[in-house]
């Protein structure tokens, strides 16, 4: 929970503004989250940043595996 609060404080919203059931949207959201995390300056990152980056990457990998979408069609590999 503390990591989520720190992400919000850093200006990264962990909650999508619109929730849909489309798996394409899930993949796009997770890819956007990874991109936002990768753009965060190291000085601004919370102490558990590596955990959150790995966690979002794992979520994306699992989403791809669950629906059988090739990784290259969802915005690239982690």
Backbone atoms as SQL, in Angstrom:
CREATE TABLE atoms (id INTEGER PRIMARY KEY, chain TEXT, resi INTEGER, resn TEXT, atom TEXT, x REAL, y REAL, z REAL);
INSERT INTO atoms VALUES
  (1, 'A', 1, 'UNK', 'N', 0.823, -1.191, 0.000),
  (2, 'A', 1, 'UNK', 'CA', 0.000, 0.000, 0.000),
  (3, 'A', 1, 'UNK', 'C', 0.870, 1.259, 0.000),
  (4, 'A', 2, 'UNK', 'N', 1.962, 1.222, 0.745),
  (5, 'A', 2, 'UNK', 'CA', 2.840, 2.394, 0.801),
  (6, 'A', 2, 'UNK', 'C', 3.427, 2.700, -0.570),
  (7, 'A', 3, 'UNK', 'N', 3.782, 1.665, -1.316),
  (8, 'A', 3, 'UNK', 'CA', 4.315, 1.871, -2.656),
  (9, 'A', 3, 'UNK', 'C', 3.307, 2.529, -3.578),
  (10, 'A', 4, 'UNK', 'N', 2.043, 2.110, -3.469),
  (11, 'A', 4, 'UNK', 'CA', 0.988, 2.710, -4.286),
  (12, 'A', 4, 'UNK', 'C', 0.823, 4.180, -3.943),
  (13, 'A', 5, 'UNK', 'N', 0.858, 4.499, -2.662),
  (14, 'A', 5, 'UNK', 'CA', 0.734, 5.892, -2.220),
  (15, 'A', 5, 'UNK', 'C', 1.897, 6.716, -2.764),
  (16, 'A', 6, 'UNK', 'N', 3.104, 6.139, -2.738),
  (17, 'A', 6, 'UNK', 'CA', 4.258, 6.873, -3.254),
  (18, 'A', 6, 'UNK', 'C', 4.160, 7.075, -4.763),
  (19, 'A', 7, 'UNK', 'N', 3.625, 6.086, -5.489),
  (20, 'A', 7, 'UNK', 'CA', 3.434, 6.261, -6.929),
  (21, 'A', 7, 'UNK', 'C', 2.455, 7.397, -7.210),
  (22, 'A', 8, 'UNK', 'N', 1.375, 7.443, -6.441),
  (23, 'A', 8, 'UNK', 'CA', 0.395, 8.524, -6.610),
  (24, 'A', 8, 'UNK', 'C', 1.043, 9.865, -6.286),
  (25, 'A', 9, 'UNK', 'N', 1.818, 9.910, -5.211),
  (26, 'A', 9, 'UNK', 'CA', 2.494, 11.149, -4.828),
  (27, 'A', 9, 'UNK', 'C', 3.476, 11.600, -5.900),
  (28, 'A', 10, 'UNK', 'N', 4.042, 10.644, -6.631),
  (29, 'A', 10, 'UNK', 'CA', 4.988, 10.978, -7.704),
  (30, 'A', 10, 'UNK', 'C', 4.272, 11.353, -8.993),
  (31, 'A', 11, 'UNK', 'N', 2.958, 11.342, -8.979),
  (32, 'A', 11, 'UNK', 'CA', 2.198, 11.735, -10.151),
  (33, 'A', 11, 'UNK', 'C', 1.848, 10.585, -11.074),
  (34, 'A', 12, 'UNK', 'N', 2.050, 9.344, -10.634),
  (35, 'A', 12, 'UNK', 'CA', 1.697, 8.174, -11.441),
  (36, 'A', 12, 'UNK', 'C', 0.432, 7.569, -10.876),
  (37, 'A', 13, 'UNK', 'N', -0.650, 7.666, -11.614),
  (38, 'A', 13, 'UNK', 'CA', -1.942, 7.156, -11.164),
  (39, 'A', 13, 'UNK', 'C', -2.014, 5.652, -11.424),
  (40, 'A', 14, 'UNK', 'N', -2.037, 4.815, -10.365),
  (41, 'A', 14, 'UNK', 'CA', -2.084, 3.369, -10.558),
  (42, 'A', 14, 'UNK', 'C', -3.474, 2.850, -10.915),
  (43, 'A', 15, 'UNK', 'N', -4.471, 3.725, -10.907),
  (44, 'A', 15, 'UNK', 'CA', -5.837, 3.312, -11.189),
  (45, 'A', 15, 'UNK', 'C', -6.267, 3.890, -12.534),
  (46, 'A', 16, 'UNK', 'N', -6.749, 3.040, -13.451),
  (47, 'A', 16, 'UNK', 'CA', -7.180, 3.577, -14.747),
  (48, 'A', 16, 'UNK', 'C', -8.362, 4.519, -14.579),
  (49, 'A', 17, 'UNK', 'N', -8.418, 5.544, -15.428),
  (50, 'A', 17, 'UNK', 'CA', -9.518, 6.503, -15.342),
  (51, 'A', 17, 'UNK', 'C', -10.819, 5.889, -15.832),
  (52, 'A', 18, 'UNK', 'N', -10.717, 4.905, -16.707),
  (53, 'A', 18, 'UNK', 'CA', -11.906, 4.241, -17.225),
  (54, 'A', 18, 'UNK', 'C', -11.651, 2.737, -17.205),
  (55, 'A', 19, 'UNK', 'N', -12.531, 2.012, -16.593),
  (56, 'A', 19, 'UNK', 'CA', -12.367, 0.564, -16.497),
  (57, 'A', 19, 'UNK', 'C', -13.232, -0.099, -17.556),
  (58, 'A', 20, 'UNK', 'N', -12.599, -0.908, -18.394),
  (59, 'A', 20, 'UNK', 'CA', -13.323, -1.670, -19.405),
  (60, 'A', 20, 'UNK', 'C', -12.908, -3.131, -19.296),
  (61, 'A', 21, 'UNK', 'N', -13.651, -3.999, -19.946),
  (62, 'A', 21, 'UNK', 'CA', -13.359, -5.417, -19.890),
  (63, 'A', 21, 'UNK', 'C', -12.524, -5.895, -21.072),
  (64, 'A', 22, 'UNK', 'N', -12.141, -5.019, -21.953),
  (65, 'A', 22, 'UNK', 'CA', -11.371, -5.393, -23.130),
  (66, 'A', 22, 'UNK', 'C', -9.943, -5.767, -22.748),
  (67, 'A', 23, 'UNK', 'N', -9.479, -6.935, -23.214),
  (68, 'A', 23, 'UNK', 'CA', -8.103, -7.331, -22.909),
  (69, 'A', 23, 'UNK', 'C', -7.101, -6.428, -23.618),
  (70, 'A', 24, 'UNK', 'N', -7.478, -5.875, -24.769),
  (71, 'A', 24, 'UNK', 'CA', -6.580, -4.940, -25.445),
  (72, 'A', 24, 'UNK', 'C', -6.331, -3.740, -24.552),
  (73, 'A', 25, 'UNK', 'N', -7.379, -3.225, -23.912),
  (74, 'A', 25, 'UNK', 'CA', -7.218, -2.092, -23.004),
  (75, 'A', 25, 'UNK', 'C', -6.343, -2.458, -21.817),
  (76, 'A', 26, 'UNK', 'N', -6.463, -3.678, -21.317),
  (77, 'A', 26, 'UNK', 'CA', -5.628, -4.122, -20.197),
  (78, 'A', 26, 'UNK', 'C', -4.165, -4.093, -20.622),
  (79, 'A', 27, 'UNK', 'N', -3.885, -4.641, -21.799),
  (80, 'A', 27, 'UNK', 'CA', -2.504, -4.659, -22.284),
  (81, 'A', 27, 'UNK', 'C', -1.977, -3.234, -22.495),
  (82, 'A', 28, 'UNK', 'N', -2.803, -2.384, -23.069),
  (83, 'A', 28, 'UNK', 'CA', -2.393, -1.000, -23.297),
  (84, 'A', 28, 'UNK', 'C', -2.157, -0.276, -21.977),
  (85, 'A', 29, 'UNK', 'N', -3.007, -0.537, -21.003),
  (86, 'A', 29, 'UNK', 'CA', -2.852, 0.109, -19.698),
  (87, 'A', 29, 'UNK', 'C', -1.562, -0.334, -19.019),
  (88, 'A', 30, 'UNK', 'N', -1.298, -1.643, -19.041),
  (89, 'A', 30, 'UNK', 'CA', -0.079, -2.141, -18.414),
  (90, 'A', 30, 'UNK', 'C', 1.163, -1.634, -19.144),
  (91, 'A', 31, 'UNK', 'N', 1.113, -1.578, -20.460),
  (92, 'A', 31, 'UNK', 'CA', 2.259, -1.054, -21.223),
  (93, 'A', 31, 'UNK', 'C', 2.469, 0.422, -20.899),
  (94, 'A', 32, 'UNK', 'N', 1.378, 1.182, -20.781),
  (95, 'A', 32, 'UNK', 'CA', 1.486, 2.599, -20.430),
  (96, 'A', 32, 'UNK', 'C', 2.063, 2.762, -19.024),
  (97, 'A', 33, 'UNK', 'N', 1.669, 1.877, -18.120),
  (98, 'A', 33, 'UNK', 'CA', 2.210, 1.927, -16.755),
  (99, 'A', 33, 'UNK', 'C', 3.713, 1.662, -16.768),
  (100, 'A', 34, 'UNK', 'N', 4.144, 0.671, -17.557),
  (101, 'A', 34, 'UNK', 'CA', 5.577, 0.381, -17.661),
  (102, 'A', 34, 'UNK', 'C', 6.337, 1.571, -18.246),
  (103, 'A', 35, 'UNK', 'N', 5.762, 2.181, -19.265),
  (104, 'A', 35, 'UNK', 'CA', 6.414, 3.338, -19.882),
  (105, 'A', 35, 'UNK', 'C', 6.525, 4.495, -18.881),
  (106, 'A', 36, 'UNK', 'N', 5.476, 4.727, -18.108),
  (107, 'A', 36, 'UNK', 'CA', 5.505, 5.802, -17.117),
  (108, 'A', 36, 'UNK', 'C', 6.536, 5.517, -16.032),
  (109, 'A', 37, 'UNK', 'N', 6.615, 4.266, -15.614),
  (110, 'A', 37, 'UNK', 'CA', 7.614, 3.898, -14.606),
  (111, 'A', 37, 'UNK', 'C', 9.024, 4.072, -15.157),
  (112, 'A', 38, 'UNK', 'N', 9.226, 3.700, -16.406),
  (113, 'A', 38, 'UNK', 'CA', 10.555, 3.818, -17.012),
  (114, 'A', 38, 'UNK', 'C', 10.982, 5.276, -17.190),
  (115, 'A', 39, 'UNK', 'N', 10.017, 6.179, -17.286),
  (116, 'A', 39, 'UNK', 'CA', 10.331, 7.596, -17.453),
  (117, 'A', 39, 'UNK', 'C', 10.568, 8.314, -16.127),
  (118, 'A', 40, 'UNK', 'N', 10.282, 7.660, -15.013),
  (119, 'A', 40, 'UNK', 'CA', 10.449, 8.295, -13.711),
  (120, 'A', 40, 'UNK', 'C', 11.934, 8.504, -13.408),
  (121, 'A', 41, 'UNK', 'N', 12.320, 9.732, -13.070),
  (122, 'A', 41, 'UNK', 'CA', 13.722, 9.976, -12.705),
  (123, 'A', 41, 'UNK', 'C', 14.108, 9.166, -11.458),
  (124, 'A', 42, 'UNK', 'N', 15.312, 8.636, -11.458),
  (125, 'A', 42, 'UNK', 'CA', 15.766, 7.801, -10.343),
  (126, 'A', 42, 'UNK', 'C', 15.686, 8.541, -9.009),
  (127, 'A', 43, 'UNK', 'N', 15.953, 9.829, -9.028),
  (128, 'A', 43, 'UNK', 'CA', 15.910, 10.608, -7.784),
  (129, 'A', 43, 'UNK', 'C', 14.500, 10.721, -7.202),
  (130, 'A', 44, 'UNK', 'N', 13.478, 10.592, -8.059),
  (131, 'A', 44, 'UNK', 'CA', 12.093, 10.716, -7.612),
  (132, 'A', 44, 'UNK', 'C', 11.447, 9.372, -7.295),
  (133, 'A', 45, 'UNK', 'N', 12.119, 8.292, -7.609),
  (134, 'A', 45, 'UNK', 'CA', 11.534, 6.963, -7.445),
  (135, 'A', 45, 'UNK', 'C', 11.485, 6.568, -5.973),
  (136, 'A', 46, 'UNK', 'N', 10.406, 5.872, -5.576),
  (137, 'A', 46, 'UNK', 'CA', 10.325, 5.381, -4.201),
  (138, 'A', 46, 'UNK', 'C', 11.363, 4.280, -3.978),
  (139, 'A', 47, 'UNK', 'N', 11.643, 3.989, -2.729),
  (140, 'A', 47, 'UNK', 'CA', 12.677, 2.997, -2.404),
  (141, 'A', 47, 'UNK', 'C', 12.331, 1.602, -2.916),
  (142, 'A', 48, 'UNK', 'N', 11.042, 1.303, -3.074),
  (143, 'A', 48, 'UNK', 'CA', 10.641, -0.016, -3.560),
  (144, 'A', 48, 'UNK', 'C', 10.281, 0.012, -5.047),
  (145, 'A', 49, 'UNK', 'N', 10.877, 0.957, -5.789),
  (146, 'A', 49, 'UNK', 'CA', 10.582, 1.133, -7.205),
  (147, 'A', 49, 'UNK', 'C', 10.835, -0.142, -8.009),
  (148, 'A', 50, 'UNK', 'N', 11.941, -0.815, -7.763),
  (149, 'A', 50, 'UNK', 'CA', 12.267, -2.029, -8.536),
  (150, 'A', 50, 'UNK', 'C', 11.180, -3.087, -8.358),
  (151, 'A', 51, 'UNK', 'N', 10.639, -3.197, -7.149),
  (152, 'A', 51, 'UNK', 'CA', 9.556, -4.145, -6.901),
  (153, 'A', 51, 'UNK', 'C', 8.342, -3.800, -7.747),
  (154, 'A', 52, 'UNK', 'N', 7.939, -2.529, -7.754),
  (155, 'A', 52, 'UNK', 'CA', 6.751, -2.118, -8.498),
  (156, 'A', 52, 'UNK', 'C', 6.953, -2.274, -9.998),
  (157, 'A', 53, 'UNK', 'N', 8.135, -1.973, -10.499),
  (158, 'A', 53, 'UNK', 'CA', 8.426, -2.131, -11.929),
  (159, 'A', 53, 'UNK', 'C', 8.335, -3.609, -12.306),
  (160, 'A', 54, 'UNK', 'N', 8.917, -4.461, -11.472),
  (161, 'A', 54, 'UNK', 'CA', 8.866, -5.905, -11.735),
  (162, 'A', 54, 'UNK', 'C', 7.437, -6.429, -11.624),
  (163, 'A', 55, 'UNK', 'N', 6.684, -5.920, -10.674),
  (164, 'A', 55, 'UNK', 'CA', 5.303, -6.366, -10.469),
  (165, 'A', 55, 'UNK', 'C', 4.431, -6.021, -11.680),
  (166, 'A', 56, 'UNK', 'N', 4.544, -4.798, -12.176),
  (167, 'A', 56, 'UNK', 'CA', 3.769, -4.403, -13.354),
  (168, 'A', 56, 'UNK', 'C', 4.212, -5.229, -14.565),
  (169, 'A', 57, 'UNK', 'N', 5.504, -5.466, -14.702),
  (170, 'A', 57, 'UNK', 'CA', 6.002, -6.305, -15.783),
  (171, 'A', 57, 'UNK', 'C', 5.447, -7.720, -15.710),
  (172, 'A', 58, 'UNK', 'N', 5.384, -8.276, -14.499),
  (173, 'A', 58, 'UNK', 'CA', 4.811, -9.617, -14.315),
  (174, 'A', 58, 'UNK', 'C', 3.322, -9.635, -14.645),
  (175, 'A', 59, 'UNK', 'N', 2.594, -8.605, -14.244),
  (176, 'A', 59, 'UNK', 'CA', 1.174, -8.521, -14.570),
  (177, 'A', 59, 'UNK', 'C', 0.966, -8.517, -16.079),
  (178, 'A', 60, 'UNK', 'N', 1.795, -7.759, -16.785),
  (179, 'A', 60, 'UNK', 'CA', 1.686, -7.691, -18.241),
  (180, 'A', 60, 'UNK', 'C', 2.001, -9.043, -18.870),
  (181, 'A', 61, 'UNK', 'N', 3.053, -9.692, -18.405),
  (182, 'A', 61, 'UNK', 'CA', 3.415, -11.011, -18.920),
  (183, 'A', 61, 'UNK', 'C', 2.295, -12.014, -18.674),
  (184, 'A', 62, 'UNK', 'N', 1.711, -11.986, -17.495),
  (185, 'A', 62, 'UNK', 'CA', 0.610, -12.901, -17.171),
  (186, 'A', 62, 'UNK', 'C', -0.629, -12.600, -18.012),
  (187, 'A', 63, 'UNK', 'N', -0.924, -11.328, -18.243),
  (188, 'A', 63, 'UNK', 'CA', -2.088, -10.965, -19.071),
  (189, 'A', 63, 'UNK', 'C', -1.907, -11.477, -20.488),
  (190, 'A', 64, 'UNK', 'N', -0.697, -11.356, -21.002),
  (191, 'A', 64, 'UNK', 'CA', -0.411, -11.855, -22.353),
  (192, 'A', 64, 'UNK', 'C', -0.575, -13.370, -22.394),
  (193, 'A', 65, 'UNK', 'N', -0.042, -14.057, -21.384),
  (194, 'A', 65, 'UNK', 'CA', -0.122, -15.523, -21.351),
  (195, 'A', 65, 'UNK', 'C', -1.564, -16.005, -21.194),
  (196, 'A', 66, 'UNK', 'N', -2.358, -15.295, -20.420),
  (197, 'A', 66, 'UNK', 'CA', -3.733, -15.735, -20.166),
  (198, 'A', 66, 'UNK', 'C', -4.619, -15.642, -21.386),
  (199, 'A', 67, 'UNK', 'N', -4.419, -14.634, -22.213),
  (200, 'A', 67, 'UNK', 'CA', -5.306, -14.533, -23.370),
  (201, 'A', 67, 'UNK', 'C', -4.638, -14.973, -24.659),
  (202, 'A', 68, 'UNK', 'N', -3.389, -15.409, -24.587),
  (203, 'A', 68, 'UNK', 'CA', -2.715, -15.947, -25.763),
  (204, 'A', 68, 'UNK', 'C', -2.299, -14.906, -26.787),
  (205, 'A', 69, 'UNK', 'N', -2.291, -13.627, -26.413),
  (206, 'A', 69, 'UNK', 'CA', -1.888, -12.572, -27.326),
  (207, 'A', 69, 'UNK', 'C', -0.366, -12.582, -27.454),
  (208, 'A', 70, 'UNK', 'N', 0.178, -12.629, -28.663),
  (209, 'A', 70, 'UNK', 'CA', 1.637, -12.544, -28.815),
  (210, 'A', 70, 'UNK', 'C', 2.168, -11.252, -28.233),
  (211, 'A', 71, 'UNK', 'N', 3.280, -11.314, -27.509),
  (212, 'A', 71, 'UNK', 'CA', 3.830, -10.144, -26.823),
  (213, 'A', 71, 'UNK', 'C', 4.096, -8.988, -27.775),
  (214, 'A', 72, 'UNK', 'N', 4.495, -9.257, -28.989),
  (215, 'A', 72, 'UNK', 'CA', 4.803, -8.199, -29.944),
  (216, 'A', 72, 'UNK', 'C', 3.594, -7.378, -30.364),
  (217, 'A', 73, 'UNK', 'N', 2.377, -7.882, -30.121),
  (218, 'A', 73, 'UNK', 'CA', 1.185, -7.145, -30.526),
  (219, 'A', 73, 'UNK', 'C', 0.627, -6.278, -29.415),
  (220, 'A', 74, 'UNK', 'N', 1.268, -6.281, -28.251),
  (221, 'A', 74, 'UNK', 'CA', 0.761, -5.493, -27.125),
  (222, 'A', 74, 'UNK', 'C', 1.707, -4.396, -26.720),
  (223, 'A', 75, 'UNK', 'N', 2.583, -3.993, -27.603),
  (224, 'A', 75, 'UNK', 'CA', 3.447, -2.862, -27.303),
  (225, 'A', 75, 'UNK', 'C', 4.878, -3.229, -27.009),
  (226, 'A', 76, 'UNK', 'N', 5.298, -4.453, -27.277),
  (227, 'A', 76, 'UNK', 'CA', 6.697, -4.836, -27.063),
  (228, 'A', 76, 'UNK', 'C', 6.868, -5.654, -25.807),
  (229, 'A', 77, 'UNK', 'N', 8.043, -6.200, -25.663),
  (230, 'A', 77, 'UNK', 'CA', 8.356, -7.017, -24.489),
  (231, 'A', 77, 'UNK', 'C', 8.726, -6.145, -23.317),
  (232, 'A', 78, 'UNK', 'N', 8.656, -6.715, -22.122),
  (233, 'A', 78, 'UNK', 'CA', 8.994, -6.004, -20.895),
  (234, 'A', 78, 'UNK', 'C', 10.470, -5.746, -20.823);
